[in-house]
Every structure is written in C-alpha cells, then in structure tokens.
Amino acid sequence: MADWAIITGASRGIGQALAVRFRQHGWGVMNLSRRPCPVPGVVNVGVDLAAPGWEAQVGQALRDSVGPPSGRLSLVHNAALYEHDDALSLTAEHFRRVLEVNVVVPAVLNRLVRERLTDGSSILYVGSTLSEKAVRGNASYVTSKHALVGLMRATCQDLVGTRVHTACICPGFTDTEMLHEHVGEDPAILEAVAKRTTFGRLIEPREIADVVWLCANTPVLNGAVLHANLGQIES
Ligand SMILES: NC(=O)c1ccc[n+]([C@@H]2O[C@H](COP(=O)([O-])OP(=O)(O)OC[C@H]3O[C@@H](n4cnc5c(N)ncnc54)[C@H](OP(=O)(O)O)[C@@H]3O)[C@@H](O)[C@H]2O)c1
C-alpha cells in the first residue's frame, strides 16, 4: 500500500525539495524531467516533456514502478518554462512550446494517472503569483500560469464524488536556478528582488515544499488557490 508522488521537474529547485519532503515521509517518488533528481530513492524517468514520445514512456514507467493502484497518489505539476517574451510579438511556435510544457503536459498527465487516483489522492498544480496578475515581459508564462488556475478549478469540478482533491500553490520569489536564470546573478538585482517580500528575503524551495505537502494531506483545501509568497510587496 505504498503512497506515491509523481513530480514533474524534480531534478532541481522546488521539485527537488518536493522529492525530499515526500521521501522523508516514506512515499515513493517518481521524477519526470530530462536530468535526474539526486535525492536517494527517487525513480527517475528521463523525459523531455516538450518533445513527442514522453507519454508512452511515462505510461510504461507507471506500470513498471508504481504498479497497480494501491495507496494514495499525489501528482504534482511542477515543471515549467519561464521565458522572456511579450504579448505583442509572440510567435506561434514559441507560445505553443511554453503552453505545451506548462499547461498541456499537466492535462495529459492527469489522464495518464486517472485510474490510480485512490481515496485521498491529489492533483497539485504549482502556479505563481503570476497566476493571478501580470508583469511586463512574461506573456507566455503569465498566460500559462493563469491557465493552470483554470485547469485546477476544472479538475476540482470533474473530480466530484472521487474523494480526490486538487489545489494550486502559487510561489513568490523562490531561490532556485529558475529565478537566477531569469533575473541574472547581479547581487544588487537579487537583493532588490528579495526586498520585494515583506520579510526582505527570498523564499527557500523547502518552504514551498511544505505548502505542497500540506495540500497533499489536506482534502478540505480542494479547489483552493494558495499564495505562498512571503507577503509580496506590490509596486
Ligand atoms: N523560483 C521561483 O521564484 C518561482 C516563482 C513562482 C513560481 N514558480 C514555479 O515553481 C515551479 C518550479 O520552479 P523552479 O524555480 O524550481 O524551476 P527550475 O529550477 O527551473 O526547475 C524547473 C524544473 O522543470 C523541469 N523541466 C523544464 N523543462 C522541462 C522539459 N522540457 N521536460 C522535462 N522537465 C522539464 C526541469 O528539469 P530538466 O531541466 O532536468 O528537464 C527542472 O527540474 C515552476 O512551475 C515555476 O513556474 C517558481
């Protein structure tokens, strides 16, 4: 009766912190990403979620490693692309690629695990503060993160009667490679970003993992959008 977490993008950042948290509590963890998750005991499925063919590979890995439905399953949609772009110059190819990884992949994964969603299971979406507001220069990301909230709310309605729950956890500025790649390594800029939380510091990935873990174990949060941003200062 093992409980399993299926996490996209656990090779680094928030996803890796999630793998640590679920493993600490004795859950089986399967990571879906191109690079492996270094956390001991994690089953790594090396997939590029932006390329064709991943669906069959994940289906096979679920049969081989997770086996028939038994304990709880938490599917955590964490992997995402965060690109600099703007709403007036998006190309179809670029926009489709971001939407594919950030929105289409979660929907397809929901279908792949559907038969394994036993009582107490959950489908958890990692959104962003940009799930409910926009900033300049991130049109594809903003659009995809808004879409995730819609997908989560639809998931909640379509799970009626299943005793499976869902939620969307929306991190603020979290100290991961994604943030560093996006804003760069200039200490002054990083400090300015940190000062945009009321605590004056970046969020640790494990703090977001704590919230996701809470959601996995708290069915009353079904349908909730949870902002985990350390009190972001609006400018
Ligand atoms: N960091 C923040 O400040 C922040 C703020 C708000 C929301 N978030 C959200 O939190 C989540 C995690 O963010 P993070 O900061 O931890 O990001 P990250 O450090 O960039 O990690 C992203 C993960 O997604 C995986 N991934 C990306 N493209 C993939 C692909 N084509 N196929 C398979 N896996 C892919 C990466 O794995 P591989 O490269 O190994 O494939 C990596 O493990 C994202 O949904 C992000 O939008 C983050």
PDBQT file of the ligand as one rigid body, heavy atoms in Angstrom, charges set to zero:
ROOT
HETATM    1  N1  LIG A 301      11.515  30.103  -8.488  1.00  0.00    +0.000 N 
HETATM    2  C1  LIG A 301      10.540  30.995  -8.396  1.00  0.00    +0.000 C 
HETATM    3  O1  LIG A 301      10.785  32.157  -7.989  1.00  0.00    +0.000 OA
HETATM    4  C2  LIG A 301       9.120  30.619  -8.767  1.00  0.00    +0.000 A 
HETATM    5  C3  LIG A 301       8.121  31.593  -8.545  1.00  0.00    +0.000 A 
HETATM    6  C4  LIG A 301       6.817  31.280  -8.868  1.00  0.00    +0.000 A 
HETATM    7  C5  LIG A 301       6.505  30.042  -9.396  1.00  0.00    +0.000 A 
HETATM    8  N2  LIG A 301       7.480  29.111  -9.614  1.00  0.00    +0.000 N 
HETATM    9  C6  LIG A 301       7.084  27.837 -10.189  1.00  0.00    +0.000 C 
HETATM   10  O2  LIG A 301       7.606  26.766  -9.426  1.00  0.00    +0.000 OA
HETATM   11  C7  LIG A 301       7.861  25.650 -10.302  1.00  0.00    +0.000 C 
HETATM   12  C8  LIG A 301       9.278  25.184 -10.114  1.00  0.00    +0.000 C 
HETATM   13  O3  LIG A 301      10.130  26.277 -10.368  1.00  0.00    +0.000 OA
HETATM   14  P1  LIG A 301      11.695  26.252 -10.062  1.00  0.00    +0.000 P 
HETATM   15  O4  LIG A 301      12.061  27.638  -9.717  1.00  0.00    +0.000 OA
HETATM   16  O5  LIG A 301      12.028  25.133  -9.167  1.00  0.00    +0.000 OA
HETATM   17  O6  LIG A 301      12.212  25.957 -11.558  1.00  0.00    +0.000 OA
HETATM   18  P2  LIG A 301      13.600  25.347 -12.124  1.00  0.00    +0.000 P 
HETATM   19  O7  LIG A 301      14.674  25.481 -11.125  1.00  0.00    +0.000 OA
HETATM   20  O8  LIG A 301      13.801  25.976 -13.466  1.00  0.00    +0.000 OA
HETATM   21  O9  LIG A 301      13.211  23.831 -12.316  1.00  0.00    +0.000 OA
HETATM   22  C9  LIG A 301      12.311  23.523 -13.334  1.00  0.00    +0.000 C 
HETATM   23  C10 LIG A 301      12.181  22.031 -13.470  1.00  0.00    +0.000 C 
HETATM   24  O10 LIG A 301      11.355  21.785 -14.620  1.00  0.00    +0.000 OA
HETATM   25  C11 LIG A 301      11.976  20.805 -15.408  1.00  0.00    +0.000 C 
HETATM   26  N3  LIG A 301      11.709  20.993 -16.825  1.00  0.00    +0.000 N 
HETATM   27  C12 LIG A 301      11.789  22.138 -17.535  1.00  0.00    +0.000 A 
HETATM   28  N4  LIG A 301      11.570  21.884 -18.831  1.00  0.00    +0.000 NA
HETATM   29  C13 LIG A 301      11.345  20.549 -18.939  1.00  0.00    +0.000 A 
HETATM   30  C14 LIG A 301      11.098  19.679 -20.021  1.00  0.00    +0.000 A 
HETATM   31  N5  LIG A 301      11.020  20.124 -21.291  1.00  0.00    +0.000 N 
HETATM   32  N6  LIG A 301      10.922  18.358 -19.777  1.00  0.00    +0.000 NA
HETATM   33  C15 LIG A 301      11.026  17.892 -18.518  1.00  0.00    +0.000 A 
HETATM   34  N7  LIG A 301      11.251  18.658 -17.448  1.00  0.00    +0.000 NA
HETATM   35  C16 LIG A 301      11.437  19.981 -17.665  1.00  0.00    +0.000 A 
HETATM   36  C17 LIG A 301      13.461  20.957 -15.150  1.00  0.00    +0.000 C 
HETATM   37  O11 LIG A 301      14.104  19.696 -15.330  1.00  0.00    +0.000 OA
HETATM   38  P3  LIG A 301      15.173  19.361 -16.503  1.00  0.00    +0.000 P 
HETATM   39  O12 LIG A 301      15.794  20.666 -16.910  1.00  0.00    +0.000 OA
HETATM   40  O13 LIG A 301      16.093  18.399 -15.829  1.00  0.00    +0.000 OA
HETATM   41  O14 LIG A 301      14.361  18.728 -17.585  1.00  0.00    +0.000 OA
HETATM   42  C18 LIG A 301      13.513  21.361 -13.696  1.00  0.00    +0.000 C 
HETATM   43  O15 LIG A 301      13.604  20.229 -12.854  1.00  0.00    +0.000 OA
HETATM   44  C19 LIG A 301       7.544  26.133 -11.710  1.00  0.00    +0.000 C 
HETATM   45  O16 LIG A 301       6.233  25.758 -12.057  1.00  0.00    +0.000 OA
HETATM   46  C20 LIG A 301       7.623  27.637 -11.582  1.00  0.00    +0.000 C 
HETATM   47  O17 LIG A 301       6.837  28.295 -12.553  1.00  0.00    +0.000 OA
HETATM   48  C21 LIG A 301       8.798  29.389  -9.300  1.00  0.00    +0.000 A 
ENDROOT
TORSDOF 0
